Amino acid sequence: MVLAGCATNPYSAYYHSNNKPQTFLPPGNDVDVVQIRDEQFHETIADMKAQGWVCVGPSDFKYRGGLPPQELLIEQAKHLNSDKVVLVSKIVGVQTVMALPTVQPSQTYTTTESGNFNSGLNYGSYSGTSTTTTPMQVGVQYVPCNINIYEVGASFWRRSQ
């Protein structure tokens, strides 16, 4: 299995056709997504085959941060003219550290001072302004964050004639 990101549709990127010549019923308008646990896989597949369903191909991959959006699964199913998808997923790992860039913008501080003085012989007033600018600072902050890594398996099904 390959670790998938979010730039493309992982269901289509990791799809493998079974390449079996077969005659299928015309597809319907809706896609039925059956989400099962890993231990239900073999029984579910046997039941579907007994009901006349044929697997046109699977898509298997690892995905970080949660399951891919179901719209991507439906998109691939419609592309394949599948009426049913069996989806199995489980957490296989956790990423626990994430680096975040930090930026502290430059800041300018202005100090103004004024007053009067009298030293006995001399007297007067004074005033002045000073400006200090601190430069922008860029760094990295490590934030503990748990991100689940899922192993995802989807099989796409059509009814045979």
Backbone as CSV, one residue per row, in Angstrom:
resi,resn,N_x,N_y,N_z,CA_x,CA_y,CA_z,C_x,C_y,C_z
1,MET,0.827,-1.181,0.000,0.000,0.000,0.000,0.870,1.242,0.000
2,VAL,0.328,2.299,-0.544,1.045,3.556,-0.674,0.357,4.603,0.184
3,LEU,1.124,5.512,0.763,0.557,6.592,1.565,0.076,7.688,0.630
4,ALA,-1.219,7.996,0.675,-1.813,8.966,-0.241,-1.971,10.315,0.439
5,GLY,-1.809,11.358,-0.330,-2.067,12.712,0.143,-3.418,13.161,-0.351
6,CYS,-3.638,14.461,-0.369,-4.955,14.954,-0.735,-4.985,15.671,-2.077
7,ALA,-3.929,15.610,-2.872,-3.880,16.358,-4.124,-4.750,15.732,-5.205
8,THR,-4.890,14.413,-5.221,-5.680,13.738,-6.248,-6.698,12.839,-5.570
9,ASN,-7.540,12.213,-6.382,-8.505,11.265,-5.859,-7.783,9.941,-5.618
10,PRO,-7.576,9.540,-4.359,-6.825,8.312,-4.097,-7.556,7.066,-4.587
11,TYR,-8.897,7.110,-4.650,-9.650,5.951,-5.122,-9.372,5.672,-6.600
12,SER,-9.152,6.719,-7.377,-8.816,6.501,-8.790,-7.315,6.308,-8.981
13,ALA,-6.503,7.001,-8.181,-5.047,6.902,-8.337,-4.535,5.495,-8.025
14,TYR,-5.163,4.793,-7.096,-4.683,3.475,-6.681,-5.632,2.351,-7.109
15,TYR,-6.478,2.627,-8.093,-7.416,1.631,-8.608,-6.697,0.653,-9.537
16,HIS,-7.065,-0.637,-9.426,-6.525,-1.685,-10.296,-7.693,-2.459,-10.889
17,SER,-7.813,-2.437,-12.199,-8.895,-3.146,-12.874,-8.663,-4.652,-12.824
18,ASN,-9.748,-5.408,-12.678,-9.644,-6.867,-12.727,-9.520,-7.381,-14.162
19,ASN,-9.819,-6.532,-15.148,-9.663,-6.854,-16.573,-10.316,-8.168,-16.976
20,LYS,-11.479,-8.463,-16.446,-12.212,-9.662,-16.838,-13.317,-9.263,-17.797
21,PRO,-13.304,-9.801,-19.028,-14.398,-9.474,-19.951,-15.715,-10.032,-19.400
22,GLN,-16.698,-9.189,-19.297,-17.958,-9.562,-18.665,-19.059,-8.688,-19.238
23,THR,-20.276,-9.218,-19.241,-21.439,-8.437,-19.637,-22.177,-8.030,-18.369
24,PHE,-22.390,-6.719,-18.229,-23.013,-6.188,-17.017,-24.370,-5.581,-17.330
25,LEU,-25.208,-5.504,-16.318,-26.459,-4.765,-16.425,-26.124,-3.279,-16.512
26,PRO,-26.971,-2.470,-17.130,-26.706,-1.022,-17.164,-26.651,-0.466,-15.733
27,PRO,-25.772,0.500,-15.511,-25.666,1.055,-14.151,-26.898,1.865,-13.773
28,GLY,-27.155,1.921,-12.467,-28.244,2.748,-11.962,-27.771,4.182,-11.761
29,ASN,-28.618,4.988,-11.160,-28.282,6.392,-10.929,-27.533,6.605,-9.618
30,ASP,-27.711,5.702,-8.673,-27.129,5.872,-7.348,-26.054,4.823,-7.094
31,VAL,-25.131,5.183,-6.213,-24.074,4.271,-5.785,-24.337,3.922,-4.320
32,ASP,-24.404,2.631,-4.030,-24.600,2.153,-2.664,-23.229,1.879,-2.052
33,VAL,-22.884,2.604,-0.989,-21.611,2.403,-0.305,-21.875,1.565,0.939
34,VAL,-21.224,0.400,0.995,-21.358,-0.507,2.125,-20.050,-0.443,2.906
35,GLN,-20.095,0.169,4.094,-18.889,0.294,4.917,-18.904,-0.840,5.939
36,ILE,-17.826,-1.632,5.928,-17.755,-2.799,6.799,-16.463,-2.769,7.616
37,ARG,-16.431,-3.604,8.651,-15.215,-3.792,9.432,-14.332,-4.814,8.730
38,ASP,-13.066,-4.781,9.027,-12.086,-5.666,8.406,-12.487,-7.139,8.532
39,GLU,-12.988,-7.537,9.697,-13.330,-8.944,9.912,-14.580,-9.391,9.153
40,GLN,-15.345,-8.459,8.589,-16.544,-8.796,7.807,-16.247,-8.964,6.318
41,PHE,-15.022,-8.688,5.913,-14.691,-8.618,4.493,-15.028,-9.899,3.733
42,HIS,-14.487,-11.038,4.149,-14.664,-12.283,3.394,-16.129,-12.706,3.293
43,GLU,-16.867,-12.572,4.381,-18.288,-12.928,4.363,-19.079,-12.006,3.433
44,THR,-18.780,-10.699,3.486,-19.486,-9.732,2.639,-19.220,-10.014,1.163
45,ILE,-17.973,-10.286,0.814,-17.616,-10.551,-0.578,-18.305,-11.820,-1.072
46,ALA,-18.318,-12.876,-0.253,-18.989,-14.125,-0.638,-20.480,-13.891,-0.866
47,ASP,-21.126,-13.109,0.004,-22.552,-12.801,-0.153,-22.812,-12.027,-1.441
48,MET,-21.959,-11.075,-1.756,-22.171,-10.270,-2.966,-22.025,-11.120,-4.220
49,LYS,-21.036,-11.995,-4.248,-20.857,-12.882,-5.405,-22.060,-13.806,-5.560
50,ALA,-22.597,-14.308,-4.456,-23.770,-15.178,-4.500,-24.997,-14.444,-5.033
51,GLN,-25.031,-13.117,-4.865,-26.161,-12.305,-5.339,-25.968,-11.817,-6.773
52,GLY,-24.903,-12.246,-7.444,-24.691,-11.875,-8.838,-23.853,-10.625,-9.056
53,TRP,-23.184,-10.154,-8.036,-22.313,-8.997,-8.166,-20.920,-9.449,-8.607
54,VAL,-20.252,-8.621,-9.410,-18.894,-8.902,-9.879,-18.011,-7.704,-9.519
55,CYS,-16.860,-7.991,-8.911,-15.918,-6.930,-8.563,-15.152,-6.541,-9.824
56,VAL,-15.239,-5.260,-10.214,-14.510,-4.790,-11.399,-13.106,-4.315,-11.037
57,GLY,-12.843,-4.148,-9.738,-11.491,-3.786,-9.314,-11.457,-3.157,-7.942
58,PRO,-10.287,-3.229,-7.281,-10.109,-2.619,-5.962,-9.240,-1.370,-6.028
59,SER,-9.263,-0.640,-4.932,-8.381,0.496,-4.717,-7.899,0.401,-3.277
60,ASP,-6.595,0.271,-3.077,-6.025,0.106,-1.737,-4.929,1.134,-1.521
61,PHE,-4.962,1.812,-0.369,-3.958,2.836,-0.073,-3.998,3.191,1.399
62,LYS,-2.998,3.934,1.859,-2.988,4.513,3.206,-3.248,6.008,3.068
63,TYR,-3.936,6.557,4.064,-4.356,7.962,3.996,-4.222,8.578,5.379
64,ARG,-3.661,9.800,5.452,-3.453,10.482,6.733,-4.547,11.484,7.030
65,GLY,-4.895,11.589,8.310,-5.754,12.667,8.774,-7.235,12.369,8.751
66,GLY,-7.643,11.183,8.437,-9.053,10.840,8.330,-9.302,10.176,6.991
67,LEU,-10.511,9.715,6.797,-10.831,9.071,5.524,-10.999,10.122,4.439
68,PRO,-10.674,9.774,3.188,-10.923,10.719,2.097,-12.426,11.025,2.004
69,PRO,-12.786,12.168,1.495,-14.215,12.511,1.375,-14.969,11.462,0.552
70,GLN,-16.192,11.147,0.981,-16.989,10.130,0.294,-17.317,10.559,-1.144
71,GLU,-17.314,11.855,-1.411,-17.576,12.318,-2.778,-16.540,11.759,-3.756
72,LEU,-15.295,11.592,-3.293,-14.253,11.039,-4.154,-14.512,9.558,-4.448
73,LEU,-15.029,8.833,-3.470,-15.385,7.434,-3.658,-16.523,7.306,-4.669
74,ILE,-17.545,8.135,-4.522,-18.700,8.126,-5.431,-18.253,8.507,-6.844
75,GLU,-17.373,9.487,-6.951,-16.860,9.925,-8.255,-16.191,8.753,-8.989
76,GLN,-15.347,7.998,-8.293,-14.671,6.854,-8.915,-15.669,5.757,-9.268
77,ALA,-16.637,5.511,-8.390,-17.647,4.493,-8.664,-18.447,4.840,-9.921
78,LYS,-18.835,6.086,-10.061,-19.593,6.499,-11.258,-18.729,6.408,-12.504
79,HIS,-17.457,6.722,-12.377,-16.535,6.605,-13.510,-16.455,5.156,-13.997
80,LEU,-16.548,4.216,-13.062,-16.473,2.787,-13.395,-17.839,2.167,-13.670
81,ASN,-18.902,2.975,-13.604,-20.283,2.494,-13.752,-20.655,1.474,-12.677
82,SER,-20.059,1.611,-11.506,-20.338,0.700,-10.390,-21.595,1.144,-9.663
83,ASP,-22.394,0.145,-9.256,-23.595,0.429,-8.473,-23.360,0.255,-6.981
84,LYS,-22.278,-0.439,-6.645,-22.024,-0.731,-5.230,-20.529,-0.675,-4.966
85,VAL,-20.188,-0.175,-3.771,-18.796,-0.121,-3.330,-18.742,-0.703,-1.922
86,VAL,-17.792,-1.604,-1.712,-17.541,-2.121,-0.369,-16.301,-1.399,0.138
87,LEU,-16.442,-0.739,1.275,-15.370,0.084,1.836,-14.946,-0.461,3.189
88,VAL,-13.646,-0.713,3.322,-13.060,-1.191,4.574,-11.949,-0.215,4.950
89,SER,-11.916,0.197,6.215,-10.838,1.078,6.663,-10.498,0.756,8.108
90,LYS,-9.235,0.963,8.435,-8.822,0.792,9.822,-7.618,1.684,10.077
91,ILE,-7.459,2.076,11.342,-6.322,2.899,11.732,-5.113,1.983,11.889
92,VAL,-4.029,2.322,11.193,-2.823,1.496,11.259,-1.633,2.246,11.870
93,GLY,-1.814,3.503,12.192,-0.726,4.263,12.792,-1.186,5.646,13.194
94,VAL,-0.313,6.334,13.931,-0.599,7.692,14.387,0.668,8.517,14.250
95,GLN,0.546,9.682,13.648,1.655,10.637,13.601,1.427,11.609,14.744
96,THR,2.448,11.806,15.588,2.218,12.565,16.816,2.922,13.910,16.903
97,VAL,3.665,14.322,15.917,4.320,15.628,15.975,4.098,16.347,14.659
98,MET,3.842,17.644,14.751,3.685,18.438,13.552,4.455,19.739,13.736
99,ALA,5.206,20.123,12.714,5.965,21.372,12.754,5.134,22.476,12.125
100,LEU,5.040,23.588,12.810,4.318,24.748,12.299,5.283,25.927,12.190
101,PRO,5.298,26.589,11.044,6.152,27.776,10.953,5.581,28.895,11.817
102,THR,6.466,29.664,12.426,6.045,30.819,13.213,6.733,32.061,12.668
103,VAL,6.002,33.150,12.664,6.547,34.422,12.194,6.209,35.482,13.233
104,GLN,7.240,36.137,13.709,7.066,37.270,14.613,7.377,38.507,13.780
105,PRO,6.377,39.335,13.477,6.637,40.487,12.614,7.588,41.494,13.273
106,SER,8.223,42.294,12.440,9.096,43.344,12.991,8.231,44.341,13.757
107,GLN,8.807,44.940,14.784,8.072,45.891,15.606,8.919,47.139,15.800
108,THR,8.239,48.272,15.806,8.909,49.554,16.002,8.420,50.170,17.304
109,TYR,9.401,50.597,18.123,9.097,51.233,19.401,9.628,52.657,19.349
110,THR,8.803,53.610,19.733,9.202,55.018,19.752,9.084,55.530,21.190
111,THR,10.141,56.163,21.647,10.151,56.735,22.997,10.368,58.244,22.870
112,THR,9.497,59.004,23.498,9.618,60.471,23.500,9.787,60.925,24.951
113,GLU,10.755,61.834,25.153,11.010,62.328,26.501,11.195,63.847,26.424
114,SER,10.666,64.541,27.410,10.861,65.999,27.469,10.810,66.435,28.932
115,GLY,11.360,67.620,29.205,11.358,68.112,30.573,12.103,69.435,30.693
116,ASN,12.223,69.865,31.904,12.946,71.103,32.216,14.081,70.790,33.176
117,PHE,15.090,71.597,33.108,16.183,71.429,34.071,16.589,72.794,34.620
118,ASN,17.121,72.734,35.822,17.630,73.945,36.470,18.792,73.507,37.357
119,SER,19.988,73.944,36.962,21.172,73.542,37.718,21.681,74.673,38.611
120,GLY,20.901,75.656,38.821,21.324,76.796,39.640,21.850,77.907,38.753
121,LEU,22.812,77.615,37.910,23.346,78.621,36.994,22.683,78.556,35.627
122,ASN,22.321,77.356,35.262,21.712,77.140,33.933,20.311,76.584,34.101
123,TYR,19.494,76.960,33.183,18.159,76.399,33.175,17.712,76.315,31.716
124,GLY,16.719,75.455,31.472,16.226,75.281,30.103,15.274,74.101,30.019
125,SER,15.026,73.713,28.823,14.147,72.560,28.594,14.820,71.638,27.580
126,TYR,14.379,70.439,27.556,14.915,69.457,26.595,13.759,68.598,26.087
127,SER,13.951,68.027,24.928,13.004,67.061,24.377,13.751,66.216,23.347
128,GLY,13.285,64.980,23.166,13.927,64.092,22.204,13.072,62.866,21.935
129,THR,13.332,62.236,20.799,12.607,61.031,20.393,13.626,59.990,19.943
130,SER,13.455,58.770,20.380,14.299,57.679,19.886,13.393,56.581,19.333
131,THR,13.846,55.922,18.255,13.081,54.856,17.604,13.940,53.606,17.531
132,THR,13.362,52.483,17.938,14.035,51.190,17.873,13.142,50.229,17.092
133,THR,13.734,49.509,16.129,12.980,48.527,15.346,13.610,47.150,15.533
134,THR,12.764,46.168,15.918,13.250,44.783,16.023,12.953,44.089,14.695
135,PRO,13.869,43.270,14.194,13.654,42.613,12.901,12.607,41.489,12.996
136,MET,12.048,41.122,11.844,11.125,40.002,11.776,11.880,38.725,12.125
137,GLN,11.220,37.835,12.859,11.841,36.574,13.254,10.999,35.414,12.731
138,VAL,11.665,34.448,12.082,10.994,33.267,11.555,11.547,32.054,12.274
139,GLY,10.652,31.143,12.649,11.095,29.946,13.354,10.138,28.789,13.116
140,VAL,10.343,27.715,13.837,9.486,26.533,13.753,9.065,26.161,15.163
141,GLN,7.783,25.901,15.323,7.253,25.470,16.606,6.740,24.044,16.427
142,TYR,7.128,23.136,17.305,6.663,21.755,17.244,5.463,21.593,18.160
143,VAL,4.339,21.238,17.560,3.089,21.125,18.287,2.687,19.651,18.334
144,PRO,2.500,19.073,19.515,2.037,17.688,19.563,0.634,17.595,18.968
145,CYS,0.499,16.722,18.019,-0.779,16.589,17.319,-0.913,15.138,16.873
146,ASN,-2.025,14.509,17.162,-2.266,13.137,16.737,-3.011,13.130,15.414
147,ILE,-2.403,12.548,14.405,-3.030,12.398,13.097,-3.083,10.909,12.794
148,ASN,-4.292,10.375,12.638,-4.451,8.960,12.347,-4.047,8.649,10.915
149,ILE,-3.440,7.488,10.730,-3.124,6.984,9.402,-4.035,5.786,9.162
150,TYR,-4.839,5.862,8.106,-5.814,4.819,7.793,-5.328,3.950,6.646
151,GLU,-5.625,2.672,6.733,-5.476,1.769,5.606,-6.884,1.650,5.024
152,VAL,-7.016,1.990,3.740,-8.327,2.059,3.102,-8.371,1.049,1.961
153,GLY,-9.449,0.282,1.910,-9.678,-0.640,0.805,-11.088,-0.458,0.286
154,ALA,-11.212,-0.209,-0.999,-12.530,-0.071,-1.623,-12.582,-1.025,-2.797
155,SER,-13.664,-1.782,-2.898,-13.855,-2.629,-4.077,-15.130,-2.165,-4.780
156,PHE,-15.046,-2.078,-6.097,-16.127,-1.525,-6.925,-16.842,-2.677,-7.625
157,TRP,-18.175,-2.661,-7.572,-18.997,-3.800,-7.990,-20.042,-3.410,-9.026
158,ARG,-20.288,-4.374,-9.947,-21.381,-4.251,-10.930,-22.162,-5.563,-10.959
159,ARG,-23.403,-5.482,-11.372,-24.229,-6.686,-11.503,-24.000,-7.303,-12.872
160,SER,-23.798,-8.625,-12.860,-23.631,-9.320,-14.148,-24.998,-9.679,-14.712
161,GLN,-25.036,-9.867,-16.033,-26.320,-10.229,-16.677,-26.585,-11.699,-16.545
